[in-house]
Amino acid sequence: MKFTQHRSEGANLIRRYGADFIQIGEDEIRSSCIVSASTLTAWLPRSVEDVTVESLMPLFALQPEVVVLSTGSMQKFPRAALRAEFATRRIGLEVMEIGAACRTYNVLVSEERKVLAAVLLPST
């Protein structure tokens, strides 16, 4: 699917997405990543089952208000203990399938919220 949205100057917005990729600007990303308005970082987990407290540390280090976790073509929640890590740090967690996650992330970035998209993509 392709969509266009008014671009906040210099902000990383997700322009397109599919089951195994996202596009930020002209760059097509085909591995899991953490996206903020100003950064794009590789992320090791490939599925919800791969997410650990240790793998969440790069997200927590960026001190977001909210994390939009994209779990692929289907919404799949991480274990309760991992969700509790967000709560103890007072960070909102929204778990969504890739389309909803990309759209939600873009809206929150456009509102200048401190948001991260944590996008889980299968290895290619």
GIWORA-V687447 format. One record per residue. N is the residue number from 1. RES is the residue in one small letter. OMEGA is omega in whole degrees, -180 to 180 (NA if undefined). Layout:
BEGIN
n=N res=RES omega=OMEGA
n=N res=RES omega=OMEGA
END
This chain:
BEGIN
n=1 res=m omega=178
n=2 res=k omega=175
n=3 res=f omega=-179
n=4 res=t omega=180
n=5 res=q omega=176
n=6 res=h omega=-175
n=7 res=r omega=171
n=8 res=s omega=-173
n=9 res=e omega=177
n=10 res=g omega=-176
n=11 res=a omega=174
n=12 res=n omega=174
n=13 res=l omega=180
n=14 res=i omega=-174
n=15 res=r omega=179
n=16 res=r omega=177
n=17 res=y omega=174
n=18 res=g omega=-177
n=19 res=a omega=-175
n=20 res=d omega=178
n=21 res=f omega=165
n=22 res=i omega=176
n=23 res=q omega=177
n=24 res=i omega=-173
n=25 res=g omega=178
n=26 res=e omega=-176
n=27 res=d omega=176
n=28 res=e omega=-177
n=29 res=i omega=-177
n=30 res=r omega=174
n=31 res=s omega=-177
n=32 res=s omega=-177
n=33 res=c omega=174
n=34 res=i omega=-177
n=35 res=v omega=170
n=36 res=s omega=179
n=37 res=a omega=-175
n=38 res=s omega=-177
n=39 res=t omega=173
n=40 res=l omega=-174
n=41 res=t omega=174
n=42 res=a omega=180
n=43 res=w omega=-172
n=44 res=l omega=-175
n=45 res=p omega=178
n=46 res=r omega=-180
n=47 res=s omega=179
n=48 res=v omega=-180
n=49 res=e omega=180
n=50 res=d omega=-176
n=51 res=v omega=178
n=52 res=t omega=175
n=53 res=v omega=180
n=54 res=e omega=-179
n=55 res=s omega=177
n=56 res=l omega=-176
n=57 res=m omega=177
n=58 res=p omega=177
n=59 res=l omega=-178
n=60 res=f omega=-180
n=61 res=a omega=180
n=62 res=l omega=176
n=63 res=q omega=179
n=64 res=p omega=170
n=65 res=e omega=-176
n=66 res=v omega=174
n=67 res=v omega=174
n=68 res=v omega=-178
n=69 res=l omega=178
n=70 res=s omega=-175
n=71 res=t omega=178
n=72 res=g omega=-174
n=73 res=s omega=178
n=74 res=m omega=175
n=75 res=q omega=179
n=76 res=k omega=-175
n=77 res=f omega=173
n=78 res=p omega=179
n=79 res=r omega=-179
n=80 res=a omega=-180
n=81 res=a omega=178
n=82 res=l omega=177
n=83 res=r omega=179
n=84 res=a omega=177
n=85 res=e omega=177
n=86 res=f omega=-178
n=87 res=a omega=-179
n=88 res=t omega=179
n=89 res=r omega=180
n=90 res=r omega=177
n=91 res=i omega=178
n=92 res=g omega=178
n=93 res=l omega=175
n=94 res=e omega=-178
n=95 res=v omega=-174
n=96 res=m omega=170
n=97 res=e omega=-168
n=98 res=i omega=-179
n=99 res=g omega=180
n=100 res=a omega=-180
n=101 res=a omega=-180
n=102 res=c omega=-180
n=103 res=r omega=-179
n=104 res=t omega=178
n=105 res=y omega=-178
n=106 res=n omega=179
n=107 res=v omega=-178
n=108 res=l omega=176
n=109 res=v omega=180
n=110 res=s omega=176
n=111 res=e omega=180
n=112 res=e omega=174
n=113 res=r omega=178
n=114 res=k omega=-172
n=115 res=v omega=172
n=116 res=l omega=166
n=117 res=a omega=174
n=118 res=a omega=-170
n=119 res=v omega=177
n=120 res=l omega=179
n=121 res=l omega=179
n=122 res=p omega=177
n=123 res=s omega=176
n=124 res=t omega=NA
END
